[in-house]
Amino acid sequence: MYITGKDELDSVKKSMSIPQYFRYGGPQTQAFEQDWAKRIDSKTAYVTTSGTSALIVCLQAMGIGPGDSVLVPAFTFISTALAVTSVGAIPIYTEVDETLAICPIDIEKKIRRHTAAILPVHMHGMPCNMKAIMKIARKHKLKVLEDCCQAAGGSYDKKALGSHGNMGAFSFNQFKILSCGEGGAIVTSNKKLGERAYMAQDGSCCVWPQTGKMSEAFYCSGNYRGNDMTSGILNQQLKRLDGILKDLRGTRKRVIKGLKLPKGARFVKSNDEAGNCGVCCVIQADTVELIVKISTILAENDLGNHQPINSGRHIYKHWDVINEKIGGHHPDWDCFRHPKNKNIKTNYDNVLKKSDDFLTRSLIVTMHYNFTAKKTDAMIKKINKALKEI
């Protein structure tokens, strides 16, 4: 959560003052869904309990399940892959390229007859190459689910992230651009997927009079719906979004323009500079030794950064429950032992060499929301002085 204040607190108090502040008891959830759909230029949006549940809702709506595999990037939060296993499908690890986003070239290489969907992740607010991904998806008739959990407000080719694929999933967790503590949302412009997503996020909708007439058949699901209180917070957060993005992007541009990197190091150009959320910038070096030296200097001068290879739960190598094929809470609910998945070959024992290389020789440099131009320039000046000594 980048910024919060009295408006969010007043919203919570207002929700608590009404008799019922669950999904259907107050006006806030529907209001946010309408505004968020408009923001993403989608016909439908539904609030969920988290980004993970948003992914699960989308996969259920798409009909992904046993017998299917889904291409996921080597660099993402483990929940991206866990959402796939949660619906009984198999995640297939896919290389990232120098932008640290899923590699379109490797997507083509990994497609098999059982491949049902591509799951690009806009990590740290950095857009994937959606033009190339959608071209591949159309060629092979694959579904595309955009994981926008870290990219609220971002865009690619002047079109909102989340609106390029068949569906988009967002997170409003504590550490995201917009936050209500825990929360998420799905978006789609497809009527069928929208109806199925509504059923997925509220399995009991079949007995609610508010549901109205559906053209899609009801099916059994769980309960991932939002509530009036957290949605009220999101309504206030949404008012702040443009200001947050403006500040982050401004600091990012200042850092990229101002830092004088040594020979053998460079800033990585985003797949869409204008649409990048500005959460971070990426530096890559020719050697690990050089990137470590740069990292140390940045950290010593209050510019937070890390090598993505060291980000634990965001790297495919650390997804032990998947790598060890521990697929479910019950033997009969285990995607890795489901008879329909027996011919799907996983690649969990293989090293993704290109991804490991990029993730090791890169730095993700974090932008601070509250850094003033004066403070940023002073920091850059100190860093440049130290970088000259490399």
N, C-alpha and C positions, 0 to 999 in steps of 0.2 A: 504494500500500500504506500504510494508515493506521498499522498497528502489526504488528510481527513480533518474534519472540524465540526463546528456547531451544526451545520446543515445536516450532516449524517446523524448526529446525536438527536436532533429535533425530529428527524424522520423516524428513528427507532421509537421515540416517545409517542409519536403520533400513532404508529402501528399498535403499540401496546395499549393505547387508549380505546381501541375498538374491541367489540366483544370477541371477534374471531380473527386472528391474524395468520391463518394458514393460507394455502394456495388460493382457495376460493372465497376466503372470508373478507379480504380487503382488496383495494384497487391497484396496489403497487406492482404486483407481478405482471398483470396484463399490461399496465402502462409501460413498464420497462421492455417487455417483449415487443410491443408495438414500436417503441423508439429504437430498440436495438435492430430490429428487422429493417427499419428505415435507414439506419446508419450503415448497415452492411449491404443495403440494396437487395434484400431478400424478401420473399413474400411471407415467410414464416419464421418465427423465433420462439423458443421455449426455454425458460429458466430451469436449470437442473441443480442438483446438490453439489456438484463439483465438475471439474474438467474431465476427470476420469469417467464419471457417470455420463457426461455429455458424449464422450467417445463411444461408450457402450450403447447408449440410446441410438446414435447414428448407425452403428454397425447392425443393431437389431432391425432398425428401420430399413436398411439396405438388404436385409435377408442374408447377411453373412453368417456362416455357421460351419458345422462339420463338413469336411470335404473341400473346404476353401482354404486358400492361403492368402495372406495380405503382406505386401511389401512395406517394411518399416525401416527407417534410417538407423544407422549405427549410433547416432548421436541424438538422443532425446531422453526425456524422463521415462523411467521404466513403465509408467502407467500406459503409455502409448501401446506397448507390446502386450501388457496385461489385459487391456481392453479387448484385444484380439482373442486371447486365450479364454477370456470370460464368456465369449459367445460360441466357443467350441472350435474356432478356427486356429490356424497355425501362422504365427508371425515369421516372416523370412527376412533376415537381416540384409540390409542393402547399404552399399558404400555411400559415404558423403564425399563431395568434391571440395575444392579449395574454399568455397564459400561456406563450408560446414553444413550445407543442406544436402538433402538426398540427391544422389547423382543420377541424372537422366540416362546416361550411358549404361550404368549398372542396372537401372530399372529394366531396360530392354534385355539385358543378359539374364536377369533373374526370372523373367516371365515364363510360366509353365502352363499347362492345360488347366491346372487347378487354381491358378492365380485369379482371384476375384476382385481385388481392389488394390489401389496404391494409397498409402497414407503419408503424404508429405507433411513435415513438421517445420513450422516457421520459428525455429529456435531463437530465443533472445530477440524476438521482434524482427528477425532477418528473413525477408521473403525468399521462398524457394523459386526456382525457375518454372513458374506455372505454365508458361507457353509451351515449353518442351514436354512437361509432364502431361498436360491435357492432350497434346498431339499424340503421345504414346497411348494414352488411355482410349482415345477415339479409335486409333488404329487397331487395338486389341480388344476393344469393347469392354473395358474395365471401369469399375466405379472409382471415384476419387473422393476421399474424405480428408479435408484439410484440418490438421491439428493446429489451431490458432491459439492454443492455451497461453502462449507467451507473446502473443502478437495482436492484442486488441487495438484496433485503430490503424493498423498497418494496411498497406495496399501494394498491388503489383500491377503495373501498366494502367495506373489510374483507376483500378477497380479494387474494391475492398477485399482483403484477405478473408477467406471464408465463403466468398461468392463465386469463386472460379470452379470449384469442384461440385459434385452432386450435393454435398453437405459440408458444413463447417462446425467445428467444436471449439468452444472457448472456456477458459478458466478464469474465475475471479477469486482465486486463492489469495491469502495474505501477501504473497510475494509477487503478485502480478500487477500489470499496469493499472487495471481497475480492480478493486477488491471490496468484498463484503465479508472477508474472513475466510469463508469457504463458499464456493458457488460456481456455477458454470452456465453455459447456454449452448443450444444448437441452432443452426440456421439452415434453411433450404428454400428454394423457389419451386421445388417439385411437389405438386399436390399429393401424390401417392406417398412420397417419403415424409411429407409433413404430417399426414394423418397417421402413418405408422410410427413416427417419432412421438406424436402425442400419446399414442397407446403405450409406447415403450417408457415414457417418462412418468406415466400414471396408469399402472395396470388396472386400477379400479375405475378408470374413466367410463368403462362400459355400463356402470351403474349410476353415473352422475347425470342428472338432467341437463347440466351445463354443456355436456359434450355435443349434443345435437346429432344431426344425421351424418353418418360417415359412409363414404363409398367403399372404403377398405374394410375387410372383415376383421373383427376384434380378435386379439390373440393374448395369451397369458404373458404378463410381464411383472416387473416389480414396481417400486415407487422411488422415483428420482426427482420429484417435482420440487420447485422452490417454494418460498413462503413470503408473506407480505413484508416482514421485517427486513430480511436480507435484500429483497427486491427494492425496498425503499432506500436502503443505503446505495444500491447500484444506480438508482435514479439520480441521486445527488452526485455520485462519482462520475456518471456519464457527462454531467455538466462541466466537469473538470478536465475531461479527456483531451480536448484540443489544446488546452493550456499545458498539460503535462507533456504531450507529444512535442509541442513547440519548444519547450525548455530542453527536453532530452535531445531533440534533433539539433538544436542550436549549440549545445555543449559538444555534441559529437562532431559537428562540422568544425568547431573551433579547435578541438583536439587534433583532428586529422590534418587540418590546415597548418596548425602550429608546430606539431612535433616534427623534429628533424631526425628521422631514423637513420641509423648507421648503414653502411654498405652491407648488402646481404639481407636486409629486412625491408618490409613494405606493408602498407595497409592493403587489405583485401577489399576489392570493390564489391559492393552489394549487388544482388540480382536486380534490385531496384532501389537506387539511392534515395529518391524522393519518397518512396513508400516504406523505407526502413523506419522502424519505430524509434530509433535513436537510443535504445537501451544500452548498446555497446558498440564498439568498433573492434575489428579483428586485425591483428598484426601477425604476419607470418615471416619466418626467417629461413635461411638456407640450411641452418644447422640447429640442433637442439641446444648446443652450448650457447649460441648467440641469443636464442629466445629466452633462455634462463637468465642471462645477464640483463637483458632488457626488462624482464619481469621484475627482477630485484630492484632495479633503479626506479621503475614506476611505483612499486610498493613503498619504497623508502621515501617517496615524495607524495604519498597520499592518493595515488591513482590506483584504485583497486583493480586487480587483474588475476587471471589464473590460466594455466594450461588446461584446455578442455579434457585432455586425456586423464587428468587427475580429478575429474568431477564425479567420480564414483557412480552413483545411481543413474547418471545421465549417459553412461557408456555401456554398450552392449556386453562387454566382458564381465560386468558386475551384476548382470541380471541372473543371479544364481538359480532362482526358482524356475526360470525358463530354460537356462542352459543345462540344468540337471533334469529337465522335463518332469517337474513336479506340477502337473497340470490342473489339479482341481481339489476341492475339499472332500470329494468322494471318488472312489475308483471308477464308478460308472459315469462320473461327470468330469472326466479327464480328457482334454483334447488330444493329448499325446498318445492315448490308448484307445481312442475312438476308432472303430473299424473303418469309417469313411476316410480317416486321415492316415491310414497305414502306408499308403503309397506316396505320401508327401515327404520328400527328403528335406530334412532340416540342415542348416549349416552352422550349428552352434559350436562345433568343435574347430571350425576353421577361423583363422585370423583374417580380418579384413585389413589387408596390408595398406591399402591406399588411405583408408580412414584413420588407421593408427598413425600413419605418417603425418597427415594433415593435423590431426588432433594433438600430436606431440610437438610439432613445430609451430604451433599457433598460440596466440594469447587472445583471450577475450577480455577486453578492457572495458570496465563498467563505467557508465556515465552517471554522475550524481545529479539528482533532480534539483537540489538546492545550491549548486555551484553557480556563483555569479560570474559574469564575464571577467571581472577584475581578478577574482580568485583563480579562475581557470588559467588566465594568461600568466599569472605569477607562478603557478604550478608548472606550466609548460616551460617557462623560462628556466626554472631550476632543473627540470628534467633534461632539457636540451644541453645544459652545461655538463651534466653527468654523462649523457650519451656520447659526448665528444671524446670522452676518455676511453671508450670501448675500442 
